[in-house]
Amino acid sequence: MRNEEIHAALRILRREVRQWQEPVVGVIAKESRDPFRVLISCVLSLRTKDRTTAEASRRLFALATNPNALVKLSLSKIQTAIYPVGFYRTKSRQIQAMSRRILEAYGGRVPDSIDELLTLPGVGRKTANLVVTVGYAKPGICVDIHVHRINNRWGYISTKTPDETEQALYQKLPAKYWITYNDLLVPFGQNICQPVSPYCSRCKLTKYCDRVDVPRRRPARAHARARVDHRLGGAEATVPPDPR
């Protein structure tokens, strides 16, 4: 993908993304306009399907919607509310600890800078960037495994890790696309540009894509596996926890 082609590609992607389910953290952000709920739902979403995250977030926020209320909950009550999200015991301790730190260090207000967010227990760059961009509508690029994979597959950049991808995109991607970039590429990556065997025959961006490390023909076995992966929730179910 050439530099100037990113504009046309994202125009197409904005149309295509309407047919797919919006990532749960984005939905919670629109409904609540609350950085704290964005932060907590993002932590819950790591290595968890969106539907499970949405249900767990709803149960937890019925009990507590701010750091002061959350630290008063027992760990067992938090665990019961968020089960069966991935690593629910660890996440229960993390969200209680981050709530306590938000109260003690930031007066109960979720910080709005990457560096400060990274001091919170359980928060890595993906979560920090989501809080900044989706929770506070401030400039930033949230890079998860989908954004990393797709940009390299397109040939738009060439990087080895999500952190390298984030820095490369800051240098190359026009700033007007930063905040919404993750919202566009995550559903695209879940539904079309899947990691194991992408649906290139259905993709509207093929003329812009260099198909780096993608075989020209989909093996029948890979095709079947991709269908199974999609029914199980796609790549998000097997993504490792947010790197710290």
Secondary structure as the mmCIF struct_conf table of DSSP 4:
data_model
#
loop_
_struct_conf.conf_type_id
_struct_conf.id
_struct_conf.beg_label_comp_id
_struct_conf.beg_label_asym_id
_struct_conf.beg_label_seq_id
_struct_conf.end_label_comp_id
_struct_conf.end_label_asym_id
_struct_conf.end_label_seq_id
TURN_TY1_P TURN_TY1_P1 ASN A 3 GLU A 4
HELX_RH_AL_P HELX_RH_AL_P1 GLU A 5 GLU A 16
HELX_RH_3T_P HELX_RH_3T_P1 VAL A 17 GLN A 19
BEND BEND1 TRP A 20 TRP A 20
HELX_LH_PP_P HELX_LH_PP_P1 GLN A 21 PRO A 23
HELX_RH_AL_P HELX_RH_AL_P2 VAL A 24 SER A 32
HELX_RH_AL_P HELX_RH_AL_P3 PRO A 35 SER A 45
TURN_TY1_P TURN_TY1_P2 LEU A 46 ARG A 47
BEND BEND2 THR A 48 THR A 48
HELX_RH_AL_P HELX_RH_AL_P4 ASP A 50 LEU A 63
BEND BEND3 THR A 65 ASN A 66
HELX_RH_AL_P HELX_RH_AL_P5 PRO A 67 VAL A 71
TURN_TY1_P TURN_TY1_P3 LYS A 72 LYS A 72
BEND BEND4 LEU A 73 LEU A 73
HELX_RH_AL_P HELX_RH_AL_P6 LEU A 75 ILE A 82
TURN_TY1_P TURN_TY1_P4 TYR A 83 PRO A 84
BEND BEND5 VAL A 85 VAL A 85
TURN_TY1_P TURN_TY1_P5 GLY A 86 PHE A 87
HELX_RH_AL_P HELX_RH_AL_P7 TYR A 88 TYR A 106
TURN_TY1_P TURN_TY1_P6 GLY A 107 GLY A 108
BEND BEND6 SER A 113 SER A 113
HELX_RH_AL_P HELX_RH_AL_P8 ILE A 114 LEU A 117
TURN_TY1_P TURN_TY1_P7 LEU A 118 THR A 119
BEND BEND7 LEU A 120 LEU A 120
TURN_TY1_P TURN_TY1_P8 PRO A 121 GLY A 122
HELX_RH_AL_P HELX_RH_AL_P9 ARG A 125 LEU A 130
HELX_RH_PI_P HELX_RH_PI_P1 VAL A 131 GLY A 135
BEND BEND8 TYR A 136 TYR A 136
BEND BEND9 PRO A 139 PRO A 139
HELX_RH_AL_P HELX_RH_AL_P10 ILE A 145 TRP A 154
TURN_TY1_P TURN_TY1_P9 GLY A 155 GLY A 155
BEND BEND10 TYR A 156 TYR A 156
BEND BEND11 LYS A 160 THR A 161
HELX_RH_AL_P HELX_RH_AL_P11 PRO A 162 LYS A 172
BEND BEND12 LEU A 173 LEU A 173
HELX_RH_3T_P HELX_RH_3T_P2 ALA A 175 TYR A 177
HELX_RH_AL_P HELX_RH_AL_P12 TRP A 178 ASN A 191
TURN_TY1_P TURN_TY1_P10 ILE A 192 ILE A 192
BEND BEND13 CYS A 193 CYS A 193
BEND BEND14 PRO A 195 SER A 197
HELX_RH_3T_P HELX_RH_3T_P3 CYS A 200 ARG A 202
TURN_TY1_P TURN_TY1_P11 LYS A 204 LEU A 205
HELX_RH_3T_P HELX_RH_3T_P4 THR A 206 TYR A 208
TURN_TY1_P TURN_TY1_P12 VAL A 212 ASP A 213
BEND BEND15 ARG A 216 ARG A 217
HELX_RH_AL_P HELX_RH_AL_P13 ALA A 220 ARG A 231
TURN_TY1_P TURN_TY1_P13 LEU A 232 GLY A 233
HELX_RH_3T_P HELX_RH_3T_P5 GLY A 234 THR A 238
HELX_LH_PP_P HELX_LH_PP_P2 VAL A 239 PRO A 243
#
